[in-house]
Amino acid sequence: MQPHQQRVVDEKTELDAKLDKLTAFIDTPIFAGLPEAEQERLVRQLHHMGHYTAVLGERITAFP
């Protein structure tokens, strides 16, 4: 694997870990206690992170 390809794999691994943590956080009482506007921002962030990791996965799949 080329160095630039490894960076994409590393980025996806790190992003997936953050995505897992945010997903878990959304199911906590702390999240439930946040103002509605902040909850909405976090859910939007989760949504975008999901799309981002999907694109990274597509890129990795396309590596020769």
C-alpha positions as CSV (number, residue, x, y, z in Angstrom):
1,M,0.0,0.0,0.0
2,Q,1.3,3.4,-0.9
3,P,1.8,6.0,1.9
4,H,-1.0,8.2,0.7
5,Q,-3.3,5.2,0.7
6,Q,-2.3,4.2,4.2
7,R,-3.2,7.7,5.3
8,V,-6.7,7.3,4.0
9,V,-7.0,3.9,5.8
10,D,-5.7,5.5,9.0
11,E,-8.1,8.5,8.6
12,K,-11.1,6.1,8.2
13,T,-10.0,4.1,11.2
14,E,-9.8,7.2,13.4
15,L,-13.1,8.6,12.0
16,D,-14.9,5.3,12.6
17,A,-13.7,5.3,16.3
18,K,-15.1,8.9,16.7
19,L,-18.3,7.9,15.0
20,D,-18.7,5.0,17.4
21,K,-18.1,7.3,20.4
22,L,-20.6,9.9,19.1
23,T,-23.2,7.2,18.4
24,A,-22.8,5.9,22.0
25,F,-23.0,9.4,23.4
26,I,-26.3,10.1,21.7
27,D,-27.8,7.3,23.8
28,T,-26.8,8.8,27.1
29,P,-28.6,10.9,29.7
30,I,-26.0,13.7,29.2
31,F,-27.1,14.0,25.5
32,A,-30.7,14.0,26.5
33,G,-30.0,16.9,28.9
34,L,-28.4,19.1,26.3
35,P,-30.4,21.9,24.7
36,E,-32.4,20.7,21.6
37,A,-30.4,22.9,19.3
38,E,-27.1,21.2,20.4
39,Q,-28.7,17.8,20.1
40,E,-29.7,18.6,16.5
41,R,-26.1,19.8,15.7
42,L,-24.7,16.6,17.1
43,V,-27.1,14.4,15.1
44,R,-26.2,16.4,12.0
45,Q,-22.5,15.9,12.8
46,L,-23.1,12.1,13.1
47,H,-24.9,12.1,9.8
48,H,-22.1,13.9,8.0
49,M,-19.5,11.7,9.6
50,G,-21.4,8.7,8.3
51,H,-21.3,10.0,4.8
52,Y,-17.6,10.9,5.1
53,T,-16.6,7.4,6.3
54,A,-18.6,5.9,3.5
55,V,-16.7,7.9,0.9
56,L,-13.4,6.9,2.5
57,G,-14.5,3.3,2.4
58,E,-15.3,3.7,-1.3
59,R,-11.8,5.2,-1.9
60,I,-10.2,2.3,0.0
61,T,-12.1,-0.3,-2.0
62,A,-11.0,1.3,-5.2
63,F,-7.3,1.1,-4.3
64,P,-5.4,-1.2,-6.7
